[in-house]
């Protein structure tokens, strides 16, 4: 874009203003690239892939590198990989920001007897956002309440649209990096609140919210049932009666910063933990035998909600299972159960 493009993709540009027009192409040799790196690995997971001082603007919306770092950890963990090991990587649900912040969270002083048990559970937790466990639900609800306590007062009316996990920022605040603990103070009150105080109060707020949403008994809390991967139909998902027929929901593991990603909208009052952004397609390519390649996507092979193929892959996708990526017509025909013919 032209140098005067001050919006940089963060907002719609006025199409009648020539300063936002395309200005040309980045020369191929100047595009981000990696050729035969010594590590033998190329990893991308929406993290920043350009070096400091890179000459061209690509985007300002890079994701923190947690997922890429976890992929690198798992690649480096074994000397030789296989289709099975790559499947395990795609299924990984360890949250590095959760592991990173656990020591600070566990130092929280509980304000009630009810808050002691979740702290005990988290002290033995490994950061895995497993579907059958309560800890991922506890820490995500706590993070949601903590984010509100930290910056809702400063943002005012703009907070709701910006109510996100922001692990780098939250980590900097809790560590008081460059004095950022000042965000813990509620600017609407004369008292100066500390991060220790809002950690305690936000834990209580999170537990109260979970008891209202799910069960008063913590033993019944399960992460997979809260962040149901919601495949919302457009437009019928916005009509309650039709949504029951057209929407697809399935219990799922993972979190916003795990390899098997499941990002939720904290500002959704009704379903703040529903997974609305995930890997709609997974694939593993076997370059030695392309017919041994695997894939799965998150719905089915039919757009007709009355068809058995509308939701056919959903549960296999949630379990990170695969089907063969066949391209040989004879093998495809041998396994065909339904055939759709489109005629002119």
URTASUL-V66331 format. One record per backbone hydrogen bond with DSSP energy under -1.0 kcal/mol. CO is the residue of the C=O (numbers start at 0). NH is the residue of the N-H. If there is no record, write none. Layout:
CO;NH
CO;NH
This chain:
1;4
3;5
6;9
13;16
16;19
17;20
26;29
27;30
36;39
45;62
50;53
64;68
65;69
66;70
67;71
68;72
69;73
70;74
71;75
81;85
82;86
83;87
84;88
85;89
86;90
88;91
91;259
92;128
94;98
95;99
96;100
97;101
100;104
101;105
104;107
112;115
114;118
115;119
116;120
117;121
118;122
121;124
126;94
127;129
128;253
129;132
130;223
132;222
133;137
134;138
135;139
136;140
137;141
138;142
139;143
140;144
141;145
142;146
143;147
144;148
145;149
146;150
147;151
150;154
151;155
154;157
155;158
158;161
159;162
161;163
165;169
166;170
167;171
168;172
169;173
170;174
171;176
172;175
175;178
176;179
178;181
179;182
180;183
181;184
185;188
193;197
194;198
195;199
196;200
197;201
198;202
199;203
200;204
201;205
202;206
203;207
204;208
205;209
206;210
207;211
208;212
209;213
216;219
217;220
222;225
222;226
223;251
225;227
228;249
229;231
230;247
232;236
234;237
235;238
238;242
239;243
241;244
241;245
242;246
247;230
249;228
254;257
254;261
258;260
262;275
264;267
266;268
270;273
274;229
276;262
277;279
279;297
281;295
283;293
288;291
289;292
292;324
293;283
294;322
295;281
298;312
303;306
306;309
308;300
308;301
310;313
312;316
313;317
314;318
315;320
316;319
322;294
323;325
327;331
328;332
329;333
332;335
